[in-house]
Amino acid sequence: MTYAIRPMTGDDWAAVIAVAGSLAGWFSETGVASIRVDVRHQEGFVATDRGEIVGFLTIGACRDEDVDRATTGEIWGIYLAPSYWRKGIGRFLCGQAEKMLASRGFSVATLWVLEKNVQGRRFYEAMGFAADGVTKEIDLGARLVAVRYSKRLHTEEG
Ligand SMILES: CC(C)(COP(=O)(O)OP(=O)(O)OC[C@H]1O[C@@H](n2cnc3c(N)ncnc32)[C@H](O)[C@@H]1OP(=O)(O)O)[C@@H](O)C(=O)NCCC(=O)NCCS
């Protein structure tokens, strides 16, 4: 394994923007700008391959009002540059995200993924997440449907 994860720093910002920019169609210009705002409210991590930033991960408390926020964390996003897809890096980042959320006291992890993002949905399903039946409309220039997934985390209490 040549890839690793470490906390995102201000110096990583240009590389994170480059990863977001490589995901044509995923981020509008305003979407890219919003990552910076999001990182202020979340913990950000970068995935590196031989020191080069190839993706990023953001986690935090769940942003939804219909869950117990004391026990529910959220994977806000996992994004990899396309040339690094399907090499197991997403699986590695998701596992790290689950461990970090569990270590912060959360027993459940949720995430939102666009309904039409079949690749993302298959990925999270392969990671053991299941749609919990909650959907919402979000405005990313066009109004799109997002689907919530959740998973019980392995905690020391079991
Ligand atoms: C979704 C994403 C994070 C997955 O990361 P990845 O490193 O490509 O995924 P992995 O190689 O770890 O795949 C793990 C498993 O997920 C499933 N999976 C991943 N990509 C898939 C695809 N395109 N179609 C079907 N299943 C897929 C497979 O079961 C895979 O296991 P396998 O390769 O042994 O068959 C990555 O494709 C990505 O950054 N996509 C763009 C951004 C995005 O949609 N993020 C999710 C919403 S926040």
The ligand as an SDF file (V2000), in Angstrom:
LIG
                    3D

 48 50  0  0  0  0  0  0  0  0999 V2000
  -17.0220    6.7220   -4.6500 C   0  0  0  0  0  0  0  0  0  0  0  0
  -15.5090    6.6780   -4.5080 C   0  0  0  0  0  0  0  0  0  0  0  0
  -15.0950    7.4340   -3.2380 C   0  0  0  0  0  0  0  0  0  0  0  0
  -15.1140    5.1920   -4.3720 C   0  0  0  0  0  0  0  0  0  0  0  0
  -13.7120    5.1090   -4.1170 O   0  0  0  0  0  0  0  0  0  0  0  0
  -12.8110    3.9770   -4.8250 P   0  0  0  0  0  0  0  0  0  0  0  0
  -11.4640    4.0540   -4.2750 O   0  0  0  0  0  0  0  0  0  0  0  0
  -12.9890    4.1000   -6.2990 O   0  0  0  0  0  0  0  0  0  0  0  0
  -13.5320    2.6450   -4.3490 O   0  0  0  0  0  0  0  0  0  0  0  0
  -12.8150    1.2700   -3.9430 P   0  0  0  0  0  0  0  0  0  0  0  0
  -11.8120    0.9240   -4.9940 O   0  0  0  0  0  0  0  0  0  0  0  0
  -12.3270    1.3490   -2.5450 O   0  0  0  0  0  0  0  0  0  0  0  0
  -14.0460    0.2730   -4.0600 O   0  0  0  0  0  0  0  0  0  0  0  0
  -14.5620   -0.4620   -2.9510 C   0  0  0  0  0  0  0  0  0  0  0  0
  -15.7910   -1.2190   -3.4180 C   0  0  0  0  0  0  0  0  0  0  0  0
  -16.8530   -0.2880   -3.7130 O   0  0  0  0  0  0  0  0  0  0  0  0
  -17.6020   -0.7800   -4.8400 C   0  0  0  0  0  0  0  0  0  0  0  0
  -17.4620    0.1470   -5.9540 N   0  0  0  0  0  0  0  0  0  0  0  0
  -16.5640    1.1600   -6.0920 C   0  0  0  0  0  0  0  0  0  0  0  0
  -16.7570    1.8070   -7.2550 N   0  0  0  0  0  0  0  0  0  0  0  0
  -17.7920    1.1790   -7.8740 C   0  0  0  0  0  0  0  0  0  0  0  0
  -18.4560    1.3650   -9.1170 C   0  0  0  0  0  0  0  0  0  0  0  0
  -18.0920    2.3390   -9.9730 N   0  0  0  0  0  0  0  0  0  0  0  0
  -19.4770    0.5380   -9.4330 N   0  0  0  0  0  0  0  0  0  0  0  0
  -19.8610   -0.4570   -8.6100 C   0  0  0  0  0  0  0  0  0  0  0  0
  -19.2640   -0.6960   -7.4060 N   0  0  0  0  0  0  0  0  0  0  0  0
  -18.2470    0.1310   -7.0490 C   0  0  0  0  0  0  0  0  0  0  0  0
  -17.0030   -2.1450   -5.1850 C   0  0  0  0  0  0  0  0  0  0  0  0
  -17.6890   -3.1360   -4.4360 O   0  0  0  0  0  0  0  0  0  0  0  0
  -15.5830   -1.9980   -4.6920 C   0  0  0  0  0  0  0  0  0  0  0  0
  -14.9530   -3.2290   -4.3990 O   0  0  0  0  0  0  0  0  0  0  0  0
  -14.1660   -4.0160   -5.5770 P   0  0  0  0  0  0  0  0  0  0  0  0
  -13.3090   -3.0210   -6.2990 O   0  0  0  0  0  0  0  0  0  0  0  0
  -13.3960   -5.0430   -4.8290 O   0  0  0  0  0  0  0  0  0  0  0  0
  -15.2450   -4.5760   -6.4680 O   0  0  0  0  0  0  0  0  0  0  0  0
  -14.7850    7.2520   -5.7430 C   0  0  0  0  0  0  0  0  0  0  0  0
  -15.2510    6.5740   -6.8790 O   0  0  0  0  0  0  0  0  0  0  0  0
  -15.0370    8.7350   -5.9490 C   0  0  0  0  0  0  0  0  0  0  0  0
  -14.2880    9.5730   -5.4460 O   0  0  0  0  0  0  0  0  0  0  0  0
  -16.1120    9.0740   -6.7030 N   0  0  0  0  0  0  0  0  0  0  0  0
  -16.4250   10.4760   -6.9830 C   0  0  0  0  0  0  0  0  0  0  0  0
  -16.9370   11.2060   -5.7400 C   0  0  0  0  0  0  0  0  0  0  0  0
  -18.1260   10.5250   -5.1120 C   0  0  0  0  0  0  0  0  0  0  0  0
  -19.0760   10.1320   -5.7590 O   0  0  0  0  0  0  0  0  0  0  0  0
  -18.0660   10.3850   -3.7820 N   0  0  0  0  0  0  0  0  0  0  0  0
  -19.1490    9.7670   -3.0300 C   0  0  0  0  0  0  0  0  0  0  0  0
  -20.1720   10.7940   -2.6340 C   0  0  0  0  0  0  0  0  0  0  0  0
  -19.5230   11.8300   -1.3630 S   0  0  0  0  0  0  0  0  0  0  0  0
  1  2  1  0
  2  3  1  0
  2  4  1  0
  2 36  1  0
  4  5  1  0
  5  6  1  0
  6  7  2  0
  6  8  1  0
  6  9  1  0
  9 10  1  0
 10 11  2  0
 10 12  1  0
 10 13  1  0
 13 14  1  0
 14 15  1  0
 15 16  1  0
 15 30  1  0
 16 17  1  0
 17 18  1  0
 17 28  1  0
 18 19  1  0
 18 27  1  0
 19 20  2  0
 20 21  1  0
 21 22  1  0
 21 27  2  0
 22 23  1  0
 22 24  2  0
 24 25  1  0
 25 26  2  0
 26 27  1  0
 28 29  1  0
 28 30  1  0
 30 31  1  0
 31 32  1  0
 32 33  2  0
 32 34  1  0
 32 35  1  0
 36 37  1  0
 36 38  1  0
 38 39  2  0
 38 40  1  0
 40 41  1  0
 41 42  1  0
 42 43  1  0
 43 44  2  0
 43 45  1  0
 45 46  1  0
 46 47  1  0
 47 48  1  0
M  END
$$$$
